[in-house]
Amino acid sequence: MYSIAWWPSFIVLAIAAVVDIRTRRIPNWLVLPFLLAGLLVSVIGYGSTSMGQSLAGITLAVCVTGVLCWLRGMGMGDLKLCAAIGAWIGPDQLITALVATGIAGGIMAVFWAVCHGSVGKSLQGVGDLLFSWRRGIRPHPTLVLDNPAQLKMPYAPAIAIGTLFSFFSIQG
């Protein structure tokens, strides 16, 4: 029912979510070996075709989350975690995981804003982001991770929810 990636992904995502909630970081010691293991498992277990799928998964994750990192709305730990997941599940399942992650992240952001009493400020920030596209695609002057005044939400739990959901939505 599950691919070989289920248990390693579940374990790494659980650790990443807990660490990110506690420290607001996703450590390299966790994600980089996971990424390399995904590549290794694909080559040893399935050959060069699977290696291409792993590399395509990594590339897709870097392209999608790289834009968000460049805009300073997502951290590099999130990017590396998504790339590592891409190495294990490939681009097809990763598309589902990224869409589900975005939905989970949006729902979590609403709860996060409610719990921190910042719904009005968050809605204003969304409006600022929507109307700031007129000035071009570049980081917002204040709505960035580098701004200590901004409320920040750990995103590894959303990545975990989206990725684990993708295992249940795959056919096969």
N, C-alpha and C positions, 0 to 999 in steps of 0.2 A: 504494500500500500504506500509506504513512504520511500523516498529515495534514500540513498546512502548518506545524503547530506542532512537528514532530519536531526539526528542526535547531536552531531557536532555543532550544527547551527543553533539548536535549542540551548545547548550548554553555553556556548559563547555569547549568544544574545541575552541569556539570563544574567550572566556575569556582567556584560557590558551595560545592561539596563540598571543593575544595582549600583555599579561603580559610577555611572553617569549621574544617577540621582544623588548619590552621596558627594561626589567631587566635581561634577560638571565637566568631567574629562572621560575619554575613552582611551585607555592606555595602548601604546604601541605593542607592549609585551603580549597583549591579548590578540589584537587584530592582525598583526603582521605574520605571526606563525600560522594563524588560521587561514590567511590568504595563501601562503606558501603551501600549506597542507592541501588546500582545495586544488591548486595546480598539480601537486604531486599525485593526489588521488585520481585526478582525471587522466593523467598520463599513464600511470602504472595500471590503473584499473580498466581504462577504456580506450587508450590510444590517442593518436594525433587528432582525430575528429573531435574527441571530447576536450582535448587541450584547446582547440580553436573555440569551442563553446565557452570554456572558462575565460579565455582571453577576451572574448566578445562580451561576456558578463562584466568583467572588470572595466572594459572600455565604456560600456553603457553607463555603469554606475559613476565612473569618473566624469563622463560628459554631463550627465544630469545633475549630480550633486556638486560637481565642480563649478557650475554656474552659480549655484546658491552659495558656495564658499567664496567665490570671487566677489559676490555682492555682499559678503559678510553677514549673511543671514543663517549660515550653518557653519559648524566648526569642521576642521580637518579630520578630527576623530570620527565624525559621522560619515564623512566621505570615505575614509579608510575602511570603516565597518561595512558600508554598502559595497565597496569594491571587493572586500573579502567574501561577502555573501554572494556577489556576482561570480566569483571564482568557483563557488560550490554549486550554484543552481543554474548558471548560464543566463543568457539574455531573455529568453522567452518567459521563464518563470520570474525573472527579475522585474520585468515590466509589470506583472501583476503585483509583485511585492512593493514596488515603488508607488503604484497607484494606491494600494491599500495603506501604505505608510503615510502618504499624504492625507488620506481620509482620517486615519487614526490620529495623526498629528494635529489636524484641524479640530477634531473633537476634543483632544487633550488640551489644546490651546484655549478653547472656550472654558473648560473646567478650571484650567490653571488661572485664567483671568478672573473668574468668579471667586475662586479660593483666595486669591491675592487682592481682591477688591479693586481690580484695575480694568473692568470691562469698558468703561468710557474711554480710558486712555488707549486701550487696545484697539477699539473701534476707530478712534482717531488715527492711530498708526496705520491701520488697514487702509483708511481713506487716503492718508498721505502717500502710502506706497502705490495705490492705484492711480493717483493723479500725478505722481512723480515720474511716470514713464515718459511724460512730455519732454523732460529734460534729458532723455537718453537712458540707456541701460548702464547704470553705474551705481555703486553703493549709495544708499541714502545717507545724508549727513549725520543723522542721529540714531536711526533705527538699525543699528549694527551691533554685533557681538562685542566689539571693542568699547562700546559706551557703557561705563559702569552704572549709569543711572537707569538703564533699561532693564526690565524684568526679563529674565532668560529662563527658558524651559529646557530641561534635558530632553534630547530627541531620541536617544537610544531606545527608550521604551516604545516609541512609535515605530521605529525601525523593526524592533522585535515583533510587535503585533502585526505589522504589515507582512513581514517575511514569513512568520509562522502561518498567517492566513493563506499565503501563497501556496503552502504545501497542501492545504485542504482543497484548494481550487484547481489544482492541476489534474489533468485527465490521465488515466493509466492505471 
